[in-house]
């Protein structure tokens, strides 16, 4: 199996090309509240600058809980800047790439092998009691 980081990058780019990506804590929370069944995958990003941000930590705890309750695979990345470079196409997205959601295709088709590999990676991590595994994104 290819590295989880490479699979994550491919899944994010595929979702972005298909307009199935939501970037931002508040935007993600809105989708999770309005249509939780549409969410397929969640990425939380933290970097040193925000490690002491209590409000962000609370948001992360709530998002993680929601993902667990709704059987949504979730991972953490430690380099928000790399994540923002992959998913950001607007200046404000670069500032709020702490949470990124991948939603299901509207037509119900499911043809993303990278995302499937990530789901399997998350499932295996949960078996090892690693409920929010950390993934390192590859260099550009």
C-alpha positions as CSV (number, residue, x, y, z in Angstrom):
1,X,0.0,0.0,0.0
2,X,1.3,3.5,-0.8
3,X,1.9,5.8,2.1
4,X,-1.2,7.2,3.8
5,X,0.1,10.7,3.2
6,X,0.3,10.2,-0.5
7,X,-3.3,8.7,-0.5
8,X,-4.5,11.7,1.5
9,X,-3.0,14.1,-0.9
10,X,-4.5,12.3,-3.9
11,X,-8.0,12.0,-2.3
12,X,-7.9,15.8,-1.4
13,X,-7.0,16.7,-5.0
14,X,-9.6,14.4,-6.5
15,X,-12.3,15.8,-4.2
16,X,-11.2,19.3,-5.0
17,X,-11.4,18.7,-8.7
18,X,-14.9,17.3,-8.2
19,X,-16.0,20.2,-5.9
20,X,-16.5,17.8,-2.9
21,X,-14.1,19.6,-0.6
22,X,-15.1,21.9,2.3
23,X,-12.3,24.0,4.0
24,X,-12.7,25.7,7.3
25,X,-13.9,24.8,10.8
26,X,-17.2,26.7,10.6
27,X,-18.0,25.6,7.1
28,X,-17.3,22.0,8.0
29,X,-19.5,22.2,11.1
30,X,-22.3,23.6,9.0
31,X,-22.2,20.7,6.6
32,X,-21.9,18.2,9.5
33,X,-25.0,19.7,11.1
34,X,-27.0,20.1,7.9
35,X,-26.2,16.8,6.1
36,X,-23.9,14.5,8.1
37,X,-24.5,11.6,5.7
38,X,-22.9,13.5,2.9
39,X,-19.5,13.6,4.8
40,X,-17.1,10.8,3.9
41,X,-13.7,11.9,5.4
42,X,-12.4,14.6,7.8
43,X,-8.9,16.0,8.1
44,X,-7.9,18.1,11.1
45,X,-4.7,20.2,10.9
46,X,-2.7,21.7,13.7
47,X,0.6,23.5,13.7
48,X,2.7,25.0,16.5
49,X,1.2,28.4,16.0
50,X,-2.3,27.2,17.1
51,X,-1.4,24.5,19.7
52,X,-2.4,26.8,22.5
53,X,-5.6,28.0,20.9
54,X,-8.2,26.7,23.3
55,X,-11.2,27.5,21.1
56,X,-9.7,25.5,18.3
57,X,-9.0,22.6,20.6
58,X,-12.7,22.7,21.7
59,X,-13.8,22.7,18.0
60,X,-11.5,19.8,17.3
61,X,-12.9,17.8,20.2
62,X,-16.5,18.4,19.1
63,X,-15.7,17.6,15.4
64,X,-13.9,14.4,16.5
65,X,-16.9,13.3,18.6
66,X,-19.2,14.0,15.8
67,X,-17.1,12.0,13.4
68,X,-17.0,9.0,15.8
69,X,-20.8,9.2,16.3
70,X,-21.5,9.3,12.6
71,X,-18.9,6.7,11.5
72,X,-16.8,9.3,9.6
73,X,-13.1,8.5,9.1
74,X,-10.9,11.2,10.6
75,X,-7.1,11.9,10.5
76,X,-4.9,14.6,11.8
77,X,-2.0,16.3,10.0
78,X,0.7,18.3,11.8
79,X,1.5,20.7,8.9
80,X,-1.4,23.0,8.3
81,X,0.7,25.0,5.7
82,X,1.2,21.9,3.5
83,X,-2.5,21.1,3.8
84,X,-3.4,24.6,2.9
85,X,-1.2,24.5,-0.1
86,X,-2.9,21.4,-1.4
87,X,-6.5,22.5,-0.8
88,X,-6.4,26.3,-0.7
89,X,-7.5,28.3,-3.7
90,X,-8.5,31.4,-1.9
91,X,-6.6,33.5,0.6
92,X,-9.2,32.9,3.4
93,X,-9.0,29.1,2.9
94,X,-5.2,29.3,3.5
95,X,-5.9,30.9,6.9
96,X,-8.6,28.4,8.0
97,X,-7.4,25.0,6.7
98,X,-7.7,23.5,10.2
99,X,-10.6,21.3,9.2
100,X,-11.2,19.9,5.7
101,X,-14.1,17.6,4.8
102,X,-14.4,15.4,1.8
103,X,-18.1,14.8,0.9
104,X,-19.6,12.0,-1.1
105,X,-20.3,12.4,-4.8
106,X,-23.8,13.8,-5.4
107,X,-24.6,11.0,-7.9
108,X,-23.8,8.3,-5.4
109,X,-20.9,6.9,-7.5
110,X,-17.8,5.9,-5.5
111,X,-14.6,5.7,-7.5
112,X,-11.8,7.1,-5.4
113,X,-9.2,4.4,-4.6
114,X,-7.1,6.8,-2.6
115,X,-10.0,7.6,-0.3
116,X,-10.8,3.9,0.0
117,X,-7.2,3.3,1.1
118,X,-7.6,6.0,3.7
119,X,-10.7,4.4,5.1
120,X,-8.9,1.1,5.4
121,X,-6.0,2.9,7.1
122,X,-8.3,4.5,9.6
123,X,-10.1,1.3,10.3
124,X,-6.8,-0.5,11.0
125,X,-5.7,2.4,13.2
126,X,-8.9,2.2,15.2
127,X,-8.2,-1.5,15.8
128,X,-5.0,-0.5,17.3
129,X,-6.8,2.1,19.5
130,X,-5.4,5.0,17.5
131,X,-8.7,6.8,17.0
132,X,-7.4,9.9,15.2
133,X,-4.2,8.8,13.4
134,X,-1.7,11.3,12.3
135,X,-0.6,11.4,8.7
136,X,2.4,13.2,7.3
137,X,1.7,14.9,4.0
138,X,4.3,14.4,1.2
139,X,6.4,17.2,-0.1
140,X,5.0,18.8,-3.2
